Amino acid sequence: MNLIGEEVIHNTFGKGNVTDYDDSYINIKFETGEKKFVFPDAFKNFVKFTDKKAIDLVEKKLQKQESKRIKEERIIKQEKALEQQRLQMIEQKRNRRNKTIHPKIQSVFWCNEEDEKTCFENWEIFTGTIKSGKKKGEPRSLARMNQNSACLLTKRTSDMKEEERRILGLFMVNESFDGREVTDGYIGAHPIYRIQLSEEESEKMLFWNYYSDEKFPNRMTWNSGRQRYFDNIWLAQILRDIIALRENTEGKKEAEEFFNYFCNINIINQDDLEEASGALTRS
C-alpha cells in the first residue's frame, strides 16, 4: 500500500497528509508546515492514520519492529551471559592454579544394607554421628570436604572378608558444598557426576586395590567407623579403571566425563596417573 497522500491526525498539529516516507522516516504536511517523524515509531502515541488499511499496515510494521527489538535484546543478553560465564571460568582456573588442594579431600563410606537401598534412589549419604563428647549423637561434619570432593560408596557384608570389600558407586558433591556447614549429616550428589556400578562391575572393583594405610601399607582392616578420608589420586585411579571396565558406550562416556571433570577440578594430570597400588596389590 502506498501511504503518500494518506490523511493523518497529530495530537498537536491536527490533520495532515503524507508527502514522502521510507523505512526510517515519514514526512507529513500540516497547515502549519511540513514535519518529519521517525517511522513507524511516531504512530505509537501521537500520530495516527484515518484509513483502516493504513492503520493495519503501520500496526504490522510496529509489531515487526517490536519482535526485532525483543530478538536483539535476547541476543545481547545471551552474549553477555556467555561472556560472564567465560570470565567466571577464567577466574575459576586462576583460583585453582593459586589454590593448594589438600591431597585427601575425598571420603569413602562403609554402606550398610539400608544405605545400599536408599543411596542410589536419593543420591545422598549420611555422614554418621559423633560417638563421644558434648556433641555425642549429633551428625558429623566433614570439614575437609568441599566442592572438589567426591563420595566413594563401599560394601562388606558379614560373610565377606575385608579384602573382598567392593565399590558400589561414587558421586561428586554439589558444587556449592562445604563440609563445615553440614548440619543434618547428609551429603547430596552432584546432578551430573554420579555413577552406580552394576553387580558385575562391583565384583571387579575392589576397594583395597586402591586404599592403603600410610603406617601399615599391607594391612587391610576396617573394624569400625563409617567414613574415612580418601586420597584424590586413588579416586582418579578408580574412575580411570571404571572407564576401562565399561564396554557400553553410554556407560563409558558417563565415566569419562566424570573422570575429566574430577581431574580438572582437582588439578590432576591424567597422563601422569600411576597404576593403583593399594594394600591388596601388595599382598
Backbone torsions as a table, in degrees:
resi	resn	phi	psi	omega
1	MET	NA	133.3	176.7
2	ASN	-88.4	122.6	-175.5
3	LEU	-90.1	-7.8	-179.3
4	ILE	-64.2	129.8	-177.8
5	GLY	92.8	-14.2	-178.6
6	GLU	-67.4	143.3	-177.7
7	GLU	-84.6	139.9	176.3
8	VAL	-129.9	163.0	174.3
9	ILE	-125.5	124.8	178.9
10	HIS	-104.5	140.9	-176.8
11	ASN	-59.3	-28.9	-177.4
12	THR	-108.5	-45.7	-173.0
13	PHE	-87.6	-8.4	178.2
14	GLY	81.6	-144.8	-176.8
15	LYS	-79.7	149.2	177.4
16	GLY	-160.8	177.4	-179.6
17	ASN	-133.6	145.3	-179.6
18	VAL	-71.4	130.3	177.7
19	THR	-107.6	-26.8	-179.0
20	ASP	-166.3	155.1	177.0
21	TYR	-166.3	158.9	170.9
22	ASP	-144.5	-161.6	-176.3
23	ASP	-72.7	-10.1	-175.7
24	SER	-117.5	-34.3	-174.8
25	TYR	-136.6	160.2	176.8
26	ILE	-139.8	133.5	178.4
27	ASN	-101.5	132.3	-178.3
28	ILE	-130.5	130.2	179.4
29	LYS	-96.3	121.4	175.6
30	PHE	-110.3	173.6	177.0
31	GLU	-61.6	-30.5	-178.4
32	THR	-84.1	-4.7	-179.9
33	GLY	131.2	178.9	-177.0
34	GLU	-91.6	136.3	-179.2
35	LYS	-123.5	150.2	179.2
36	LYS	-114.7	130.9	-177.5
37	PHE	-128.3	154.5	172.7
38	VAL	-69.4	133.8	-175.4
39	PHE	-121.8	131.6	7.4
40	PRO	-95.6	11.5	-173.5
41	ASP	-54.3	-37.0	-176.0
42	ALA	-61.3	-23.8	-176.6
43	PHE	-85.2	5.7	175.2
44	LYS	-74.3	-36.0	-170.1
45	ASN	-130.0	-54.6	-165.6
46	PHE	-112.3	1.5	175.5
47	VAL	-130.7	141.8	175.4
48	LYS	-149.3	149.1	175.6
49	PHE	-80.1	158.8	175.1
50	THR	-97.4	-22.4	-179.4
51	ASP	-85.1	134.2	-176.8
52	LYS	-61.2	-42.2	-179.2
53	LYS	-65.4	-39.0	178.6
54	ALA	-66.5	-39.4	177.8
55	ILE	-61.3	-44.7	-179.7
56	ASP	-64.0	-40.1	-179.4
57	LEU	-62.7	-46.2	179.7
58	VAL	-65.0	-37.9	179.4
59	GLU	-62.2	-40.2	177.6
60	LYS	-64.5	-41.3	178.1
61	LYS	-62.6	-40.5	179.8
62	LEU	-66.5	-40.4	178.3
63	GLN	-64.8	-41.9	178.2
64	LYS	-63.3	-41.4	178.7
65	GLN	-63.9	-40.6	-179.9
66	GLU	-67.3	-40.7	177.9
67	SER	-62.7	-40.1	178.4
68	LYS	-64.7	-41.3	179.8
69	ARG	-63.4	-43.9	-179.8
70	ILE	-64.2	-41.2	179.8
71	LYS	-64.4	-43.0	-179.8
72	GLU	-65.2	-40.1	178.0
73	GLU	-63.8	-39.9	179.4
74	ARG	-63.8	-42.0	179.0
75	ILE	-63.5	-42.7	179.5
76	ILE	-62.5	-43.2	179.2
77	LYS	-62.6	-42.9	179.3
78	GLN	-63.1	-42.0	179.3
79	GLU	-64.7	-40.4	178.2
80	LYS	-65.3	-41.1	179.8
81	ALA	-64.6	-41.7	178.7
82	LEU	-65.4	-38.8	178.8
83	GLU	-67.0	-40.2	177.3
84	GLN	-63.9	-40.4	177.9
85	GLN	-63.5	-41.1	179.5
86	ARG	-63.0	-42.7	179.8
87	LEU	-66.8	-36.8	178.6
88	GLN	-65.5	-40.9	179.3
89	MET	-64.6	-39.3	177.3
90	ILE	-62.7	-43.0	-179.5
91	GLU	-65.9	-40.5	178.8
92	GLN	-63.6	-41.9	178.3
93	LYS	-64.4	-40.4	178.9
94	ARG	-63.5	-43.2	-179.4
95	ASN	-64.8	-38.4	179.8
96	ARG	-66.4	-36.9	178.7
97	ARG	-66.3	-35.1	-176.9
98	ASN	-89.7	-3.6	-174.1
99	LYS	-101.7	133.1	174.3
100	THR	-86.7	118.8	-177.8
101	ILE	-96.3	127.7	177.9
102	HIS	-60.8	136.9	-176.1
103	PRO	-68.5	-14.8	-179.4
104	LYS	-133.5	81.8	177.4
105	ILE	-116.7	10.7	175.6
106	GLN	-94.2	158.7	178.6
107	SER	-126.8	138.0	174.0
108	VAL	-112.2	137.6	-177.2
109	PHE	-120.2	144.2	173.1
110	TRP	-93.2	108.2	-175.5
111	CYS	-90.2	133.6	173.0
112	ASN	-89.1	-177.3	-176.1
113	GLU	-61.9	-38.5	-179.7
114	GLU	-66.0	-41.3	177.4
115	ASP	-58.9	-44.6	-177.0
116	GLU	-62.1	-33.4	-179.8
117	LYS	-73.9	-38.8	-171.2
118	THR	-100.2	-27.8	-172.7
119	CYS	-57.9	-46.1	-175.5
120	PHE	-82.7	-9.3	172.4
121	GLU	-84.1	-45.0	-177.8
122	ASN	-95.2	-14.4	-176.4
123	TRP	51.4	60.1	174.0
124	GLU	-157.3	159.0	179.5
125	ILE	-136.0	142.6	178.9
126	PHE	-87.5	134.0	-175.5
127	THR	-74.8	-17.9	-175.8
128	GLY	100.7	179.8	-177.7
129	THR	-118.1	157.0	178.1
130	ILE	-72.8	133.2	-171.7
131	LYS	-89.8	-18.5	-177.2
132	SER	-152.7	171.7	177.3
133	GLY	87.5	-172.2	-176.9
134	LYS	-62.9	-29.5	-176.9
135	LYS	-99.1	19.6	180.0
136	LYS	-53.5	132.9	178.9
137	GLY	90.8	-13.9	178.9
138	GLU	-81.3	153.2	179.0
139	PRO	-62.0	143.6	178.3
140	ARG	-76.6	143.3	170.4
141	SER	-110.0	133.8	-177.1
142	LEU	-102.2	87.3	-170.2
143	ALA	-60.7	-26.8	-176.1
144	ARG	-76.2	-21.0	-176.0
145	MET	-81.5	144.0	176.8
146	ASN	-147.6	-164.0	-176.0
147	GLN	-64.7	-12.6	176.2
148	ASN	-86.6	-2.2	-171.2
149	SER	-91.7	156.6	174.3
150	ALA	-129.0	159.6	176.2
151	CYS	-112.9	126.4	178.0
152	LEU	-103.5	128.8	-175.6
153	LEU	-108.2	124.4	-177.7
154	THR	-125.8	167.1	-177.5
155	LYS	-145.6	135.8	168.1
156	ARG	-144.7	115.7	178.7
157	THR	-84.9	169.3	-175.7
158	SER	-63.1	-23.1	-178.8
159	ASP	-94.0	6.9	179.9
160	MET	-106.5	147.0	171.8
161	LYS	-76.1	154.0	-177.6
162	GLU	-58.8	-37.7	-179.1
163	GLU	-67.4	-11.0	178.7
164	GLU	-92.3	4.6	-179.7
165	ARG	-54.3	130.7	-175.4
166	ARG	-107.4	154.8	171.7
167	ILE	-92.1	125.7	-178.5
168	LEU	-91.4	-33.4	-177.7
169	GLY	169.8	-175.4	-179.6
170	LEU	-161.7	160.4	176.4
171	PHE	-154.8	148.8	170.4
172	MET	-74.0	150.8	174.7
173	VAL	-78.8	167.5	177.2
174	ASN	-59.7	150.6	-175.5
175	GLU	-62.3	-23.5	-179.1
176	SER	-97.7	9.2	-173.0
177	PHE	-69.2	139.1	173.7
178	ASP	-140.0	111.5	-175.1
179	GLY	-58.7	-25.7	-179.3
180	ARG	-71.3	-19.2	-175.7
181	GLU	-102.3	4.7	178.8
182	VAL	-68.8	123.7	-179.0
183	THR	-112.9	-29.8	-177.9
184	ASP	-97.9	-5.1	177.6
185	GLY	85.9	2.4	-177.8
186	TYR	-105.0	135.9	176.6
187	ILE	-110.0	118.7	-179.7
188	GLY	-89.9	149.2	-176.6
189	ALA	-83.1	153.7	171.4
190	HIS	-63.3	142.7	-176.8
191	PRO	-66.6	-17.8	-176.7
192	ILE	-113.8	-50.2	-170.3
193	TYR	-88.2	88.7	-178.5
194	ARG	-153.0	141.6	-178.1
195	ILE	-139.2	131.2	169.9
196	GLN	-112.5	123.7	-179.8
197	LEU	-81.3	147.4	173.7
198	SER	-74.0	167.7	179.3
199	GLU	-59.1	-41.4	-179.5
200	GLU	-66.7	-41.2	179.2
201	GLU	-66.8	-41.4	-178.1
202	SER	-61.5	-36.8	179.2
203	GLU	-63.3	-26.2	-178.4
204	LYS	-92.9	-14.7	-177.9
205	MET	-104.5	88.6	-178.0
206	LEU	-91.5	130.7	-175.0
207	PHE	-56.7	-42.8	-173.7
208	TRP	-76.3	-1.7	169.9
209	ASN	-70.7	-19.2	-174.3
210	TYR	-115.4	-36.9	-173.3
211	TYR	-90.8	140.1	172.3
212	SER	-150.8	146.3	177.8
213	ASP	-82.9	133.7	-177.6
214	GLU	-60.8	-39.1	-177.6
215	LYS	-78.5	-35.5	-178.2
216	PHE	-130.2	74.3	-172.2
217	PRO	-61.5	-19.9	-179.7
218	ASN	-98.7	-4.7	-175.2
219	ARG	-88.2	137.5	178.4
220	MET	-120.9	87.6	-179.0
221	THR	-135.9	136.9	172.6
222	TRP	-145.8	82.4	-172.9
223	ASN	-82.3	-32.0	-177.3
224	SER	-152.4	170.7	-179.7
225	GLY	90.7	147.3	-175.5
226	ARG	-98.3	-26.6	-172.5
227	GLN	-135.2	146.2	171.0
228	ARG	-135.9	149.7	172.2
229	TYR	-76.1	150.6	-169.3
230	PHE	-132.9	141.3	-176.8
231	ASP	-67.6	138.3	179.5
232	ASN	-58.8	-41.5	-179.0
233	ILE	-65.2	-39.2	179.4
234	TRP	-60.5	-41.5	-178.5
235	LEU	-68.3	-36.4	176.2
236	ALA	-63.1	-38.6	178.1
237	GLN	-64.0	-39.6	178.5
238	ILE	-62.1	-46.6	179.6
239	LEU	-61.6	-41.6	178.4
240	ARG	-62.1	-39.8	-178.6
241	ASP	-73.2	-29.0	175.5
242	ILE	-66.9	-39.5	176.9
243	ILE	-59.0	-46.6	-179.4
244	ALA	-65.5	-30.2	-177.0
245	LEU	-75.1	-32.1	-171.8
246	ARG	-88.4	127.0	176.7
247	GLU	-97.7	-25.1	179.3
248	ASN	-64.7	129.1	-175.3
249	THR	-59.9	-46.3	-178.2
250	GLU	-66.3	-44.0	179.8
251	GLY	-65.9	-37.7	178.4
252	LYS	-66.5	-41.6	179.4
253	LYS	-62.9	-41.0	177.7
254	GLU	-57.2	-45.6	-179.6
255	ALA	-69.9	-38.3	179.5
256	GLU	-63.8	-42.4	179.4
257	GLU	-65.1	-40.6	177.4
258	PHE	-62.8	-48.9	-178.6
259	PHE	-58.3	-46.9	-179.4
260	ASN	-63.4	-43.3	179.7
261	TYR	-63.8	-46.5	-177.4
262	PHE	-62.1	-46.2	-179.0
263	CYS	-66.0	-37.8	180.0
264	ASN	-65.3	-47.7	-175.1
265	ILE	-73.3	-23.5	179.0
266	ASN	-105.4	11.5	176.2
267	ILE	51.9	56.3	177.8
268	ILE	-111.8	125.4	178.2
269	ASN	-79.7	112.5	-176.9
270	GLN	-61.1	-35.0	-177.0
271	ASP	-69.8	-23.8	-178.6
272	ASP	-96.1	3.9	-176.2
273	LEU	-70.8	120.7	-178.3
274	GLU	-80.3	169.4	175.6
275	GLU	-71.6	151.6	179.8
276	ALA	-61.2	141.9	-179.2
277	SER	-140.5	49.9	178.8
278	GLY	-72.4	178.3	-176.4
279	ALA	-57.6	-34.4	-177.1
280	LEU	-68.3	-31.0	-179.6
281	THR	-74.3	-13.8	-177.3
282	ARG	-100.8	-7.6	-175.6
283	SER	-82.8	NA	NA
